[in-house]
Amino acid sequence: MNTTPFLFATEKILTAQVAVSVPANDPFSYEIPSELLHEVKVGARVLVPFKNRQMIGYVVQIEEITVNRKLKKIVEVLDQEIYLSDHFIRLTQYISHYYFSSWGEAIQAVLPKPFRRQKKVKYRSLTAVPPAEVLSPARFQLTDEQAAAFQKIGEQLQSNQYAANLLFGVTGSGKSEIYIRAIQEAIRLGKTAICLVPEIALTEQLKRFFSIHFGHQLEIIHSKLSEGERWFAWERIRTGERKVVLGARSAIFAPLSHLGLIIIDEEHEHSYKQDQNPRYHAREIAKWRARDLNAVLVLGSATPAMESLLLAEKGEYQLLELTKRVDSKKLPSIEIVDLNQAAAIARERVIISPKLQSAIKTALERNEGVLLLLNRRGYATQAHSPHSGELLMCRYCDVPLTFHQSLHQFVCHYCNYRLSESQLTDGNQTAPIKFFGVGTERVESEVARFFPTARLGRLDSDSAKLKEGHLPILEKFRKRQIDILVGTQMIAKGFDFPHVTLVGVILADTALALPDFRSSERTFQLLTQVAGRSGRGDREGKVIVQTYSPYHFSIQLAQKHDMREFFQREMVHREKFKYPPYKRLINIVVRSKKEQKAIEQIQALKKLLHESLDPQATELLGPAPLPFYKLRGQYRWHLIIKADLSYAALHQEVKKSLQALKKSNLVYIVPDMDPLAVL
């Protein structure tokens, strides 16, 4: 409990514990003035004095206490309504504790942006767009496996008890149909539902599917909505106008009443992990909410996370398997092309191998769709100065600049620093720029060279930056107005294009080159997921995977569609080297524009952690510079804590060490619980 240090006679007063969105150990104690006694309630948004300014806070507890210090008083209650329910107070307290944020920061993360302003929020219903009608689409005959999975989920919904399921189904096995029926059953029972998807583009695709079934009961939430659109959507959900919420990561905080079902599609996707404070994982938030509300949780994937498969193996998740595609369609055949041999034959670096060229030619002749995946955007991932021959690096980051041909600029993908092509050449065209590495723009250019009459499209974060950026591209491809779609991992996530019979992976090694213990898992998942886009219609699919590592087990087992064997082999490595899911990780990053300050702070923090943590239950790695050592002008050092799953005091001891550290104003300290990347 924090109080303000003014000497005062001992007395009992009614106080409010107020969470404030600052990186501090909140909540703070404030006196409730007599004129606000009937307005200040748990969950209320209030205005409070904080240091030399006024800030927004949230009342998380009211109690009568004896004090011998003069407390500051609450200035104003900002809203007549209580927007923060008891459930969300408990949830944000959990987020604050588990992910090392303040309680106020956690509350701010779950509420729309208008609540951050020091004025009352007002709700007015939008009636300009009439609600869509709920249609009665034809119901498909479920396969035996689908029927068994749906029956189990239906029984859980009727029990009104917490239950967690892992819906482990191959690509094209009909997981979406189970989602729809489970939501319909939840609504029939008077409950509401949330369905999360990993990408905004997938939200729009499923929007059509869900709208047919749920019409005006459906609300869409994602980060591309304007502030106003997001606010109105949030209020429609809170007031009960909507019963089904579909959206990306932040939709997990939808304030539905009678929440009975939470579905996370493609639950393995890393985009469910927030990369800003608080660094929560939507899957863990979903699990917590389902437990707290006695709801049913369904995690769906063709390539589940290692953590999820292990929990299913231990019985903490109910395993629901779909081993076959609907209508008995075959999984696509996967052929591996060794780029080492291809380069040796061609005597140059190969971007599109003869094998892939031939397959594309055949698909185009048969009027079939082609997807080409390369998980790197831009034209060239590296370039050398035409004058000095040196690698072009970002001025503010320790990373090479990527050349974007469409912009005629060299761009840093971390801080957005840009250098124009004309600046580099100074008008001297005789000194050529040397390019290395391949991005999606280069692949698009090569495809156009080989197939000049083919209609091409590209889908990556560059082509989809605007609010509607990705939709026209996807719609054109769906309508066969694009023959070949080149893209990054965006094209691998859950899209259903029945006319696609060929998927080409330009380079399967991008993740394997990263210094990350999850690199094999990411590679297997990406290859399996993108392969699943092929052969979903009447014709059999084919996948060609180009790689410099043809014998790596992740690539070999992806070729066999063998998730079980991959899980067994990957778990051997995880257990041997003490990585999740057998251990818990905390990655603590210290960054500063002054390198020596960052080093001093992280060394001091390691000393405190070494004194505080149980050496039998934990292991400290580092400190060391991060692989991307300098980003946005700041030097970055980190240390990693490995901890036993049973070490209950982990959070308490880490938080104690962080609070004991004498922090410099020039240094930022960022603890990341359960990190998915340490780059």
C-alpha positions as CSV (number, residue, x, y, z in Angstrom):
1,M,0.0,0.0,0.0
2,N,1.4,3.4,-1.0
3,T,0.6,6.6,1.0
4,T,1.7,10.2,0.9
5,P,4.1,11.3,3.6
6,F,2.5,14.2,5.5
7,L,2.3,13.9,9.3
8,F,-1.3,13.8,10.5
9,A,-3.2,12.7,13.7
10,T,-4.1,9.0,13.7
11,E,-7.7,8.3,12.6
12,K,-9.9,6.0,10.7
13,I,-10.8,7.1,7.2
14,L,-12.5,5.5,4.2
15,T,-9.9,5.1,1.4
16,A,-9.8,3.9,-2.1
17,Q,-7.0,1.8,-3.5
18,V,-6.4,3.3,-7.0
19,A,-4.5,1.7,-9.8
20,V,-2.7,4.2,-12.0
21,S,-1.1,3.5,-15.4
22,V,2.5,4.2,-14.5
23,P,5.4,1.7,-14.2
24,A,5.2,1.6,-10.4
25,N,4.1,-0.7,-7.6
26,D,0.5,0.3,-7.4
27,P,-2.3,0.6,-6.2
28,F,-2.0,3.8,-4.3
29,S,-4.1,4.9,-1.3
30,Y,-6.4,7.9,-1.7
31,E,-8.9,9.4,0.8
32,I,-12.5,9.5,-0.5
33,P,-13.8,13.0,0.2
34,S,-17.3,13.2,1.8
35,E,-18.9,14.7,-1.3
36,L,-17.9,11.7,-3.4
37,L,-18.8,8.9,-0.9
38,H,-21.8,7.8,-2.9
39,E,-20.0,8.0,-6.3
40,V,-16.7,6.2,-5.6
41,K,-17.2,2.5,-6.1
42,V,-15.0,-0.5,-7.0
43,G,-14.3,-0.3,-10.7
44,A,-14.9,3.4,-11.0
45,R,-12.7,5.6,-13.2
46,V,-11.4,8.5,-11.2
47,L,-9.1,11.5,-11.4
48,V,-6.4,11.6,-8.8
49,P,-3.4,13.8,-8.0
50,F,-0.2,12.0,-8.7
51,K,3.1,13.7,-8.0
52,N,2.9,17.1,-9.7
53,R,-0.1,16.3,-12.0
54,Q,-3.5,14.8,-12.2
55,M,-3.9,11.3,-13.7
56,I,-6.7,8.8,-14.4
57,G,-6.9,5.8,-12.1
58,Y,-9.3,3.0,-11.3
59,V,-10.6,2.1,-7.9
60,V,-9.8,-1.6,-7.2
61,Q,-10.6,-1.7,-3.5
62,I,-12.4,0.4,-0.9
63,E,-11.5,0.0,2.8
64,E,-11.5,1.8,6.1
65,I,-8.0,2.1,7.5
66,T,-6.2,3.8,10.3
67,V,-3.6,6.3,9.1
68,N,-1.2,8.6,10.7
69,R,-0.4,10.3,7.4
70,K,-2.4,12.8,5.4
71,L,-3.6,11.1,2.2
72,K,-4.3,12.9,-1.0
73,K,-7.9,12.9,-2.0
74,I,-9.7,11.7,-5.1
75,V,-10.5,14.8,-7.3
76,E,-13.4,13.5,-9.4
77,V,-15.3,10.4,-10.5
78,L,-15.3,10.6,-14.2
79,D,-18.1,8.3,-15.2
80,Q,-21.6,7.6,-13.8
81,E,-21.4,4.0,-15.0
82,I,-19.0,1.3,-13.7
83,Y,-17.1,0.0,-16.8
84,L,-14.7,-2.2,-15.0
85,S,-16.5,-5.3,-13.7
86,D,-15.3,-7.5,-10.8
87,H,-14.2,-10.1,-13.3
88,F,-12.0,-7.6,-15.1
89,I,-10.5,-6.3,-11.9
90,R,-9.5,-9.9,-11.0
91,L,-8.2,-10.4,-14.6
92,T,-6.1,-7.3,-14.6
93,Q,-4.6,-8.1,-11.2
94,Y,-3.5,-11.4,-12.6
95,I,-2.0,-9.7,-15.7
96,S,-0.2,-7.3,-13.5
97,H,1.3,-10.0,-11.3
98,Y,2.1,-12.5,-14.0
99,Y,3.5,-10.2,-16.7
100,F,5.3,-7.7,-14.4
101,S,3.3,-4.6,-15.2
102,S,1.5,-2.2,-12.9
103,W,-2.1,-2.9,-12.2
104,G,-3.0,0.4,-13.9
105,E,-1.1,-0.5,-17.1
106,A,-3.0,-3.8,-17.2
107,I,-6.3,-2.0,-16.8
108,Q,-5.4,0.4,-19.6
109,A,-4.6,-2.5,-21.9
110,V,-8.1,-4.0,-21.6
111,L,-10.1,-0.8,-22.1
112,P,-10.6,1.3,-25.2
113,K,-8.6,4.4,-25.7
114,P,-11.3,7.0,-24.8
115,F,-10.9,5.9,-21.2
116,R,-7.4,7.3,-21.2
117,R,-8.7,10.9,-21.6
118,Q,-9.6,13.0,-18.5
119,K,-13.2,13.5,-19.4
120,K,-16.4,11.5,-19.3
121,V,-17.1,9.0,-22.0
122,K,-20.4,9.0,-23.7
123,Y,-22.1,6.3,-25.7
124,R,-24.5,6.8,-28.5
125,S,-25.7,3.9,-30.7
126,L,-24.9,3.9,-34.3
127,T,-27.9,3.1,-36.5
128,A,-26.7,4.2,-39.9
129,V,-25.9,0.6,-41.0
130,P,-28.9,-1.8,-40.5
131,P,-27.9,-5.1,-38.9
132,A,-27.5,-8.1,-41.1
133,E,-30.0,-10.9,-40.8
134,V,-29.2,-14.3,-39.5
135,L,-29.6,-16.6,-42.5
136,S,-30.1,-20.4,-42.4
137,P,-27.2,-21.8,-44.5
138,A,-27.1,-25.4,-45.4
139,R,-25.7,-27.6,-42.7
140,F,-22.9,-29.9,-43.7
141,Q,-22.9,-33.5,-42.7
142,L,-20.2,-33.8,-40.0
143,T,-17.6,-36.5,-40.3
144,D,-17.4,-39.0,-37.5
145,E,-14.4,-37.2,-36.0
146,Q,-16.1,-33.8,-36.2
147,A,-19.3,-35.2,-34.7
148,A,-17.4,-36.7,-31.7
149,A,-15.5,-33.4,-31.2
150,F,-18.7,-31.3,-31.3
151,Q,-20.5,-33.7,-29.0
152,K,-17.8,-33.4,-26.4
153,I,-17.8,-29.5,-26.6
154,G,-21.6,-29.5,-26.4
155,E,-21.5,-31.6,-23.2
156,Q,-19.0,-29.3,-21.6
157,L,-21.1,-26.2,-22.5
158,Q,-24.1,-27.8,-20.8
159,S,-22.1,-28.7,-17.7
160,N,-21.4,-25.0,-16.9
161,Q,-17.9,-26.0,-15.7
162,Y,-14.5,-24.9,-16.9
163,A,-13.1,-27.2,-19.6
164,A,-10.2,-26.8,-22.0
165,N,-9.8,-28.6,-25.3
166,L,-7.1,-28.9,-27.9
167,L,-8.7,-29.4,-31.3
168,F,-5.8,-30.9,-33.2
169,G,-6.9,-31.2,-36.8
170,V,-5.0,-31.4,-40.1
171,T,-5.4,-28.6,-42.5
172,G,-8.8,-28.7,-44.2
173,S,-10.3,-31.0,-41.6
174,G,-13.2,-28.7,-40.9
175,K,-12.3,-27.0,-37.6
176,S,-14.2,-23.9,-38.6
177,E,-17.5,-25.9,-38.9
178,I,-17.0,-27.1,-35.3
179,Y,-16.4,-23.5,-34.2
180,I,-19.6,-22.4,-35.8
181,R,-21.7,-25.2,-34.2
182,A,-20.1,-24.7,-30.8
183,I,-21.0,-21.0,-30.9
184,Q,-24.5,-21.8,-32.0
185,E,-24.9,-24.2,-29.1
186,A,-23.5,-21.6,-26.7
187,I,-26.1,-19.1,-27.9
188,R,-28.8,-21.7,-27.6
189,L,-27.8,-22.1,-23.9
190,G,-28.0,-18.4,-23.3
191,K,-24.3,-17.8,-23.4
192,T,-21.9,-15.7,-25.5
193,A,-18.7,-16.5,-27.4
194,I,-15.3,-15.1,-28.4
195,C,-13.4,-16.4,-31.4
196,L,-9.8,-15.2,-31.9
197,V,-7.8,-15.4,-35.1
198,P,-4.1,-14.5,-35.5
199,E,-4.3,-12.1,-38.4
200,I,-6.6,-9.2,-39.4
201,A,-6.8,-10.6,-42.9
202,L,-8.2,-13.8,-41.5
203,T,-10.7,-11.8,-39.5
204,E,-12.1,-10.4,-42.7
205,Q,-12.2,-13.8,-44.3
206,L,-14.1,-15.4,-41.4
207,K,-16.3,-12.3,-41.2
208,R,-18.2,-13.5,-44.3
209,F,-18.6,-17.0,-42.9
210,F,-19.6,-15.9,-39.4
211,S,-22.0,-13.2,-40.7
212,I,-24.0,-15.8,-42.6
213,H,-24.6,-17.7,-39.4
214,F,-24.8,-14.9,-36.8
215,G,-25.8,-11.7,-38.6
216,H,-26.4,-8.8,-36.2
217,Q,-25.2,-10.9,-33.2
218,L,-21.7,-10.6,-34.5
219,E,-19.1,-7.9,-33.7
220,I,-15.7,-7.6,-35.2
221,I,-12.7,-6.2,-33.2
222,H,-9.2,-5.7,-34.5
223,S,-6.4,-3.1,-34.4
224,K,-7.2,-1.5,-37.8
225,L,-10.5,-0.1,-36.5
226,S,-10.5,3.6,-35.8
227,E,-10.7,4.7,-32.2
228,G,-14.4,5.6,-32.7
229,E,-15.2,2.3,-34.4
230,R,-13.5,0.4,-31.7
231,W,-15.3,2.3,-28.9
232,F,-18.8,1.8,-30.5
233,A,-18.0,-1.9,-31.0
234,W,-16.9,-2.2,-27.3
235,E,-20.1,-0.6,-26.1
236,R,-22.3,-2.8,-28.3
237,I,-20.6,-5.8,-26.8
238,R,-20.8,-4.5,-23.2
239,T,-24.5,-3.6,-23.4
240,G,-25.5,-7.0,-24.7
241,E,-26.3,-6.0,-28.3
242,R,-23.8,-8.5,-29.6
243,K,-23.4,-12.2,-28.5
244,V,-20.4,-13.2,-30.7
245,V,-17.1,-11.5,-31.0
246,L,-14.6,-12.2,-33.8
247,G,-11.2,-10.6,-33.8
248,A,-7.4,-10.6,-33.4
249,R,-5.5,-10.7,-30.1
250,S,-7.1,-7.7,-28.3
251,A,-10.6,-9.2,-28.8
252,I,-9.8,-11.5,-25.9
253,F,-10.8,-8.6,-23.6
254,A,-14.3,-8.2,-25.1
255,P,-16.7,-7.4,-22.2
256,L,-19.3,-10.0,-23.0
257,S,-21.9,-10.9,-20.4
258,H,-22.5,-14.6,-19.8
259,L,-19.3,-15.6,-21.6
260,G,-19.5,-19.3,-22.1
261,L,-17.1,-20.2,-24.9
262,I,-13.7,-18.9,-26.0
263,I,-12.1,-20.3,-29.3
264,I,-8.6,-19.6,-30.4
265,D,-8.0,-20.5,-34.0
266,E,-4.4,-21.3,-35.0
267,E,-3.5,-21.2,-31.3
268,H,0.2,-21.8,-32.0
269,E,0.6,-18.4,-33.7
270,H,3.1,-16.0,-32.1
271,S,1.0,-13.0,-33.0
272,Y,-1.1,-13.8,-29.9
273,K,1.8,-12.6,-27.8
274,Q,1.7,-8.8,-27.1
275,D,5.1,-7.1,-27.7
276,Q,4.4,-4.1,-25.6
277,N,3.8,-3.7,-21.8
278,P,1.9,-5.7,-20.5
279,R,3.4,-8.5,-22.6
280,Y,0.5,-10.9,-22.2
281,H,-0.3,-14.0,-24.3
282,A,-3.9,-14.1,-25.4
283,R,-4.0,-17.9,-25.0
284,E,-3.1,-17.6,-21.3
285,I,-5.6,-14.7,-20.9
286,A,-8.3,-16.9,-22.5
287,K,-7.5,-19.8,-20.1
288,W,-7.7,-17.5,-17.1
289,R,-11.1,-16.0,-18.2
290,A,-12.5,-19.4,-19.0
291,R,-11.5,-20.7,-15.5
292,D,-12.9,-17.6,-13.8
293,L,-16.2,-17.8,-15.6
294,N,-16.6,-21.6,-15.8
295,A,-16.5,-21.3,-19.6
296,V,-15.3,-23.7,-22.3
297,L,-12.0,-23.1,-24.0
298,V,-11.2,-24.5,-27.5
299,L,-7.7,-24.2,-28.9
300,G,-7.6,-25.2,-32.6
301,S,-4.6,-25.9,-34.8
302,A,-3.0,-28.3,-37.3
303,T,0.3,-27.6,-35.7
304,P,-0.3,-26.9,-32.0
305,A,2.4,-25.3,-29.8
306,M,4.6,-27.7,-28.0
307,E,3.2,-26.4,-24.7
308,S,-0.3,-27.2,-25.7
309,L,0.5,-30.7,-26.9
310,L,2.3,-31.5,-23.7
311,L,-0.7,-30.3,-21.6
312,A,-3.0,-32.5,-23.7
313,E,-0.6,-35.4,-23.2
314,K,-0.8,-34.7,-19.4
315,G,-4.6,-34.6,-19.5
316,E,-4.9,-30.9,-18.7
317,Y,-6.5,-30.3,-22.1
318,Q,-9.1,-32.6,-23.6
319,L,-7.6,-33.8,-26.9
320,L,-10.0,-33.7,-29.8
321,E,-8.4,-35.0,-33.1
322,L,-9.4,-34.6,-36.7
323,T,-7.0,-36.8,-38.6
324,K,-8.6,-36.5,-42.1
325,R,-9.7,-33.7,-44.4
326,V,-13.4,-33.3,-45.1
327,D,-14.8,-35.3,-48.1
328,S,-11.7,-37.6,-47.8
329,K,-9.5,-35.1,-49.7
330,K,-5.9,-36.0,-49.7
331,L,-3.2,-33.9,-48.0
332,P,-0.9,-32.4,-50.6
333,S,2.3,-34.2,-51.7
334,I,5.4,-32.3,-50.6
335,E,8.6,-32.4,-52.7
336,I,11.9,-31.0,-51.3
337,V,14.4,-29.2,-53.7
338,D,18.0,-29.0,-52.5
339,L,19.1,-25.5,-53.4
340,N,22.7,-26.5,-52.9
341,Q,22.5,-28.9,-55.9
342,A,20.3,-26.5,-57.9
343,A,22.9,-23.7,-57.4
344,A,25.8,-26.1,-58.3
345,I,24.0,-27.0,-61.6
346,A,23.0,-23.4,-62.5
347,R,26.4,-22.1,-61.3
348,E,24.5,-19.2,-59.6
349,R,22.1,-18.6,-56.7
350,V,18.7,-20.0,-57.6
351,I,15.6,-18.2,-56.6
352,I,13.0,-20.3,-58.5
353,S,14.3,-23.7,-59.3
354,P,13.6,-25.5,-62.6
355,K,11.4,-27.9,-60.6
356,L,9.3,-25.1,-59.3
357,Q,9.2,-23.3,-62.6
358,S,7.8,-26.4,-64.3
359,A,5.2,-26.9,-61.6
360,I,4.1,-23.2,-61.9
361,K,3.9,-23.6,-65.7
362,T,1.7,-26.7,-65.4
363,A,-0.6,-25.0,-62.8
364,L,-1.1,-21.9,-65.1
365,E,-1.9,-24.1,-68.1
366,R,-4.6,-25.8,-66.0
367,N,-6.0,-22.5,-64.8
368,E,-5.1,-23.3,-61.2
369,G,-4.0,-21.0,-58.4
370,V,-0.4,-20.7,-57.2
371,L,0.9,-19.4,-53.8
372,L,4.6,-18.6,-53.4
373,L,5.9,-18.1,-49.8
374,L,9.0,-16.2,-48.7
375,N,9.1,-14.9,-45.2
376,R,11.1,-11.8,-46.1
377,R,9.7,-8.6,-47.5
378,G,11.5,-6.1,-49.8
379,Y,13.6,-6.7,-52.8
380,A,17.0,-7.4,-51.3
381,T,17.8,-8.0,-47.7
382,Q,21.3,-6.6,-47.9
383,A,23.1,-4.0,-50.1
384,H,26.6,-2.8,-50.4
385,S,27.7,0.8,-51.0
386,P,28.8,1.4,-54.7
387,H,31.6,3.6,-53.4
388,S,33.1,1.9,-50.3
389,G,31.7,-1.6,-50.8
390,E,30.6,-1.6,-47.2
391,L,27.3,-3.2,-46.1
392,L,24.6,-0.5,-45.7
393,M,23.5,-0.4,-42.1
394,C,20.8,1.5,-40.3
395,R,22.0,4.7,-38.6
396,Y,20.1,3.8,-35.4
397,C,20.0,0.0,-35.4
398,D,22.6,-2.7,-35.7
399,V,20.9,-4.3,-38.7
400,P,21.3,-4.1,-42.5
401,L,19.0,-1.9,-44.5
402,T,16.6,-3.7,-46.8
403,F,16.2,-2.4,-50.4
404,H,12.6,-1.8,-51.5
405,Q,12.4,-1.5,-55.2
406,S,8.8,-0.1,-55.2
407,L,10.0,2.8,-53.0
408,H,13.5,3.1,-54.5
409,Q,14.6,3.3,-50.8
410,F,16.7,1.3,-48.4
411,V,14.6,0.8,-45.3
412,C,15.2,-0.3,-41.7
413,H,12.4,-2.7,-40.7
414,Y,12.8,-1.8,-37.0
415,C,12.9,2.0,-36.8
416,N,11.8,2.9,-40.3
417,Y,15.0,4.8,-41.1
418,R,15.2,5.4,-44.8
419,L,17.9,6.1,-47.4
420,S,16.9,6.9,-50.9
421,E,18.6,5.3,-53.9
422,S,19.5,8.7,-55.3
423,Q,21.2,9.7,-52.1
424,L,23.4,6.7,-52.3
425,T,24.5,6.9,-55.9
426,D,24.7,10.8,-56.0
427,G,23.7,10.6,-59.6
428,N,26.6,8.3,-60.5
429,Q,25.2,5.4,-62.4
430,T,28.6,3.9,-63.3
431,A,29.0,2.5,-59.8
432,P,26.5,-0.3,-59.3
433,I,24.9,-1.1,-56.0
434,K,25.5,-4.8,-55.0
435,F,22.4,-6.5,-53.7
436,F,22.3,-9.7,-51.7
437,G,19.5,-11.7,-50.2
438,V,16.0,-12.1,-51.6
439,G,12.6,-10.6,-50.5
440,T,9.1,-10.9,-51.8
441,E,9.6,-8.0,-54.3
442,R,12.5,-9.9,-55.9
443,V,10.5,-13.1,-56.1
444,E,7.6,-11.2,-57.8
445,S,10.1,-9.7,-60.3
446,E,11.6,-13.2,-61.0
447,V,8.1,-14.7,-61.5
448,A,7.2,-11.9,-63.9
449,R,10.4,-12.6,-65.9
450,F,9.6,-16.3,-66.2
451,F,5.9,-15.9,-66.7
452,P,5.3,-12.5,-68.4
453,T,1.6,-13.1,-69.1
454,A,0.6,-14.3,-65.6
455,R,-1.3,-12.0,-63.4
456,L,0.7,-11.4,-60.2
457,G,-0.1,-10.2,-56.7
458,R,1.9,-9.7,-53.6
459,L,0.7,-9.9,-50.0
460,D,3.0,-8.7,-47.2
461,S,3.0,-6.0,-44.6
462,D,4.1,-3.4,-47.2
463,S,1.2,-4.1,-49.5
464,A,-1.3,-4.3,-46.6
465,K,-0.4,-1.2,-44.6
466,L,-3.6,0.7,-45.3
467,K,-6.9,-0.2,-43.6
468,E,-8.3,-2.0,-46.7
469,G,-4.9,-2.8,-48.1
470,H,-5.0,-6.6,-48.0
471,L,-8.7,-7.1,-48.9
472,P,-8.6,-6.2,-52.6
473,I,-5.6,-8.5,-53.1
474,L,-7.3,-11.4,-51.4
475,E,-10.5,-10.8,-53.2
476,K,-8.8,-10.6,-56.6
477,F,-7.0,-13.9,-55.9
478,R,-10.3,-15.5,-54.7
479,K,-12.0,-14.4,-57.9
480,R,-9.1,-15.7,-60.0
481,Q,-8.1,-12.3,-61.2
482,I,-4.7,-13.0,-59.8
483,D,-2.9,-16.2,-61.0
484,I,0.1,-16.2,-58.7
485,L,0.1,-14.7,-55.2
486,V,3.5,-14.0,-53.7
487,G,3.6,-13.4,-49.9
488,T,5.1,-13.7,-46.5
489,Q,3.7,-15.8,-43.7
490,M,0.5,-13.9,-44.0
491,I,-0.6,-16.2,-46.8
492,A,0.0,-19.3,-44.7
493,K,-2.6,-18.6,-42.0
494,G,-5.9,-20.4,-42.5
495,F,-6.9,-19.1,-45.9
496,D,-9.2,-21.3,-48.0
497,F,-8.7,-21.0,-51.7
498,P,-10.2,-24.1,-53.4
499,H,-8.5,-23.3,-56.8
500,V,-5.0,-23.4,-55.3
501,T,-3.2,-26.6,-56.2
502,L,0.4,-25.5,-56.0
503,V,2.3,-23.9,-53.1
504,G,6.0,-23.0,-53.6
505,V,8.2,-22.2,-50.6
506,I,11.1,-20.1,-52.0
507,L,13.4,-20.6,-49.0
508,A,12.5,-22.8,-46.0
509,D,15.6,-21.9,-44.0
510,T,14.7,-18.3,-42.8
511,A,13.7,-19.3,-39.3
512,L,16.3,-22.0,-38.9
513,A,19.1,-19.4,-39.2
514,L,17.8,-17.5,-36.1
515,P,19.5,-18.1,-32.7
516,D,16.2,-19.2,-31.1
517,F,15.3,-22.5,-29.4
518,R,11.9,-22.4,-31.2
519,S,13.3,-22.1,-34.7
520,S,12.6,-25.8,-35.6
521,E,9.1,-25.5,-34.3
522,R,8.5,-22.4,-36.3
523,T,9.8,-23.9,-39.4
524,F,7.7,-27.1,-39.1
525,Q,4.6,-25.0,-38.3
526,L,5.1,-22.6,-41.2
527,L,5.7,-25.3,-43.8
528,T,2.8,-27.4,-42.6
529,Q,0.4,-24.4,-42.5
530,V,1.3,-23.1,-46.0
531,A,1.2,-26.6,-47.4
532,G,-2.3,-26.8,-46.1
533,R,-3.4,-24.1,-48.5
534,S,-3.0,-26.5,-51.4
535,G,-5.5,-29.1,-52.7
536,R,-8.5,-27.9,-50.7
537,G,-10.8,-28.1,-53.8
538,D,-11.6,-30.9,-56.2
539,R,-8.0,-31.4,-57.4
540,E,-5.0,-32.8,-55.5
541,G,-2.5,-30.3,-54.2
542,K,1.3,-30.2,-54.6
543,V,3.9,-28.4,-52.5
544,I,7.5,-27.7,-53.5
545,V,9.9,-26.7,-50.7
546,Q,13.2,-25.1,-51.6
547,T,15.9,-25.3,-48.9
548,Y,19.6,-25.4,-48.2
549,S,18.9,-27.7,-45.3
550,P,17.0,-30.6,-46.9
551,Y,17.9,-33.1,-44.2
552,H,16.8,-31.0,-41.2
553,F,14.2,-33.0,-39.2
554,S,11.7,-30.1,-39.2
555,I,11.7,-30.1,-43.0
556,Q,11.7,-33.9,-43.4
557,L,8.8,-34.4,-41.0
558,A,6.8,-31.5,-42.5
559,Q,7.1,-33.4,-45.8
560,K,5.5,-36.4,-44.1
561,H,2.8,-34.3,-42.4
562,D,4.0,-36.0,-39.2
563,M,3.3,-33.7,-36.3
564,R,3.4,-36.5,-33.7
565,E,7.0,-37.5,-34.6
566,F,8.1,-33.9,-34.7
567,F,6.7,-33.3,-31.2
568,Q,8.5,-36.4,-29.8
569,R,11.8,-35.3,-31.4
570,E,11.5,-31.7,-30.4
571,M,10.7,-32.5,-26.8
572,V,13.9,-34.5,-26.5
573,H,15.8,-31.3,-27.3
574,R,13.7,-29.1,-25.1
575,E,14.1,-31.4,-22.1
576,K,17.8,-31.9,-22.6
577,F,18.6,-28.2,-22.8
578,K,16.0,-27.1,-20.2
579,Y,13.7,-25.0,-22.3
580,P,9.9,-24.6,-22.3
581,P,7.6,-26.4,-21.8
582,Y,9.8,-28.1,-19.2
583,K,11.0,-24.8,-17.8
584,R,9.6,-21.3,-17.4
585,L,11.5,-18.4,-19.0
586,I,11.8,-14.7,-18.1
587,N,13.8,-12.6,-20.5
588,I,14.8,-9.3,-18.9
589,V,16.0,-6.7,-21.4
590,V,17.8,-3.5,-20.3
591,R,18.2,-0.8,-23.0
592,S,19.7,2.6,-23.0
593,K,21.2,5.1,-25.4
594,K,24.2,5.0,-23.1
595,E,25.8,1.6,-23.5
596,Q,27.7,1.6,-20.3
597,K,24.6,2.5,-18.3
598,A,22.8,-0.5,-19.7
599,I,25.7,-2.8,-18.8
600,E,25.9,-1.4,-15.2
601,Q,22.2,-1.8,-14.6
602,I,22.0,-5.3,-15.9
603,Q,25.0,-6.4,-13.8
604,A,23.4,-4.8,-10.7
605,L,20.1,-6.6,-11.5
606,K,21.9,-9.9,-11.9
607,K,23.5,-9.5,-8.5
608,L,20.1,-8.8,-6.8
609,L,18.5,-11.8,-8.6
610,H,21.4,-14.1,-7.6
611,E,20.9,-13.2,-4.0
612,S,17.1,-13.5,-4.2
613,L,16.3,-16.6,-6.3
614,D,16.6,-20.2,-5.2
615,P,19.6,-21.6,-7.0
616,Q,18.1,-25.1,-6.8
617,A,15.0,-24.0,-8.8
618,T,16.5,-21.4,-11.1
619,E,19.4,-20.8,-13.5
620,L,20.6,-17.3,-14.6
621,L,22.0,-17.0,-18.2
622,G,23.9,-13.8,-19.1
623,P,24.0,-10.9,-19.1
624,A,24.8,-10.7,-22.8
625,P,24.1,-8.4,-25.7
626,L,20.9,-9.3,-27.6
627,P,21.4,-10.7,-31.2
628,F,20.0,-7.4,-32.5
629,Y,22.3,-5.5,-30.2
630,K,21.2,-1.9,-31.1
631,L,17.7,-0.9,-32.1
632,R,16.2,2.5,-32.4
633,G,19.3,4.1,-31.1
634,Q,19.3,2.1,-27.9
635,Y,21.9,-0.6,-26.8
636,R,20.2,-3.8,-25.6
637,W,21.5,-6.3,-23.0
638,H,19.5,-9.1,-21.5
639,L,19.6,-11.9,-19.0
640,I,17.4,-15.0,-19.0
641,I,15.9,-16.7,-16.0
642,K,15.2,-20.4,-16.3
643,A,12.9,-21.7,-13.5
644,D,11.3,-24.9,-12.5
645,L,7.6,-25.1,-13.2
646,S,7.0,-25.8,-9.5
647,Y,8.9,-22.7,-8.2
648,A,6.0,-20.7,-6.7
649,A,8.0,-17.8,-5.5
650,L,9.4,-16.9,-8.9
651,H,7.3,-13.8,-9.6
652,Q,7.6,-12.5,-6.0
653,E,11.4,-12.7,-6.0
654,V,11.9,-11.2,-9.4
655,K,9.5,-8.3,-8.6
656,K,11.4,-7.8,-5.3
657,S,14.7,-7.6,-7.2
658,L,13.3,-5.2,-9.8
659,Q,12.0,-2.9,-7.0
660,A,15.2,-3.0,-5.1
661,L,17.3,-2.0,-8.1
662,K,18.4,1.6,-8.1
663,K,17.2,2.6,-11.5
664,S,18.8,5.2,-13.7
665,N,16.6,7.6,-15.6
666,L,18.6,6.8,-18.7
667,V,17.7,3.1,-18.7
668,Y,14.6,1.1,-19.5
669,I,14.1,-2.3,-18.0
670,V,11.6,-4.7,-19.7
671,P,10.8,-8.1,-18.1
672,D,9.1,-10.5,-20.6
673,M,7.4,-13.5,-19.0
674,D,7.2,-16.6,-21.3
675,P,9.0,-14.9,-24.2
676,L,8.4,-16.3,-27.7
677,A,11.6,-14.7,-29.1
678,V,14.8,-13.4,-27.6
679,L,16.1,-11.3,-30.5
